[in-house]
Amino acid sequence: MQKVTVTLKKGEGRTLNRGGLWVFDNEIDAISGPFTDGDLVNVEAFNHYPLGQGYINTHSKIRIRLLSRSLDTTIDQAFIDERVRNAIAYRLHTGDTSSCRLIFGESDFLPGITVDKYEDVCVLQALTLGAEKLKMMVVKALQTVFAECAWPLKGVYERSDARERDKEGLPRVKGFLTEPFETKFVITENGVKYNIDIENGQKTGFFLDQKYNRLAIHKIAQGAKVLDCFTYIGTFALNAGIAGADFVLGVDASDLAVELANENAKLNHLEDTVHFETHDVFDFLPELIEQGESYDVVILDPPAFTKSKSSIKKAMRGYREINRQGLKLVRDGGFLVTCTCSHFMDNETFKKAIDQAARSVNKRLAQVEFRQQASDHPILWGNEDSSYLKFYIFQVTEDM
């Protein structure tokens, strides 16, 4: 059956021209015939120049997500196999593949698909209608390419339970896409062992994007007193502990996360050094300040304060306040580790929030490092959403 053709308005398609893969609802001039949401359609410029083919969904403001720049490509199992093969080849060249993000949506030219590998288990997210239609082909491709790499694959678990599915008119679901297996197990990253729960943990069970940022704190943590805020299952705290910190306190608002973090401390024989407590960080930091506490290293790894352009100003206030409180707890000459995982909080705005926080408490900052997400989360130029994590280490001194 001949595919429907979508024609863009004159002057539109700027995202595609920059290398992106999205067509927004307000860019479309005409659609050539009947279609069903999720169908594959051809996309052309106003002058009928071919731009590619992708899946359409009228429930989403991102109306079309391209899978190929060519109209001649057949989107079949062989196509998906090759996309997955290329994604894995990239990871083999750029980083540690024991546990990593194998597929990062648009950055791997598989829009809406995320696959995280944890040792011999994969966790898949399908966040769009097009991805939903592709997901079982992706599972088959993983099985094929893992066999080619001689990698064991115990199975694939689905965590398509994110709110993004609501925008696509899809239900939130999770469950096995292969034969069932144990969903709680141990992985090792940077020499640290973690008990993770891919069924009930946040996102796909673990935050792989901070892998090398966690490694970056090892030198400053040696012999230090460390406070790790928003610790989740203890990732930064345990890296500080294994690096030789004298004392580490990790705090998180989730009792379940803190329970897992304490289990991880025992798993790494760090329970005498690394401790975890349940607290609301925004309430707890002022209490520590009131008690006269200070730390050699304070780590701030909060959840995203904004997920839309409309709430950037509110998020700016939140980042400014949390950094202000954190800076008050850093001893003179100590270190602040701070980050944002929000795409909408661009780097200049985030830097401004940190700078305003430092000025408000008369602290001077010397930037030690600026980092982004690990290389298994490649930043695709033209797709701004793929660049989201900003991570800083500062030495903090009293203002002269």
Buried (B, 14 or more C-beta within 10 A) or exposed (E): EEBBBBBBEEEBBEBBEEEBBBBBEEBBEEBBEEBEBBBBBBBBBBEEEBBBBBBBBEBBEBBBBBBBBEBEEEBEBEBBBEBBBEBBEBBEEEBBBEBBBBBBBBBBBBBBBBBBBBBBBBBBBBBBBBBBBBBBBBBBBBBBBBEEBEBEBBBBBBBBEBEBBEBBEBEEEBEEBBEEBEBEBEBEBBEBBBBBBBBEBBBBBBBBBBBBBBBBBBEBBEEBBBBBBBBBBBBBBBBBBBBEBBBBBBBBBBEBBBBBBBBBBEBBEBBEBBBBEBBEBBEBBEEBBEEEBBBBBBBBBBEBBBBEEEBBEEBBEBBBBBBBBBBBBBBEEBBBBBBBBBBBBBEEBBBBBBEBBBEBBEBEBEEBEEBBBBBBBBBBEBBBBBBBBBBBBBBBBEEE
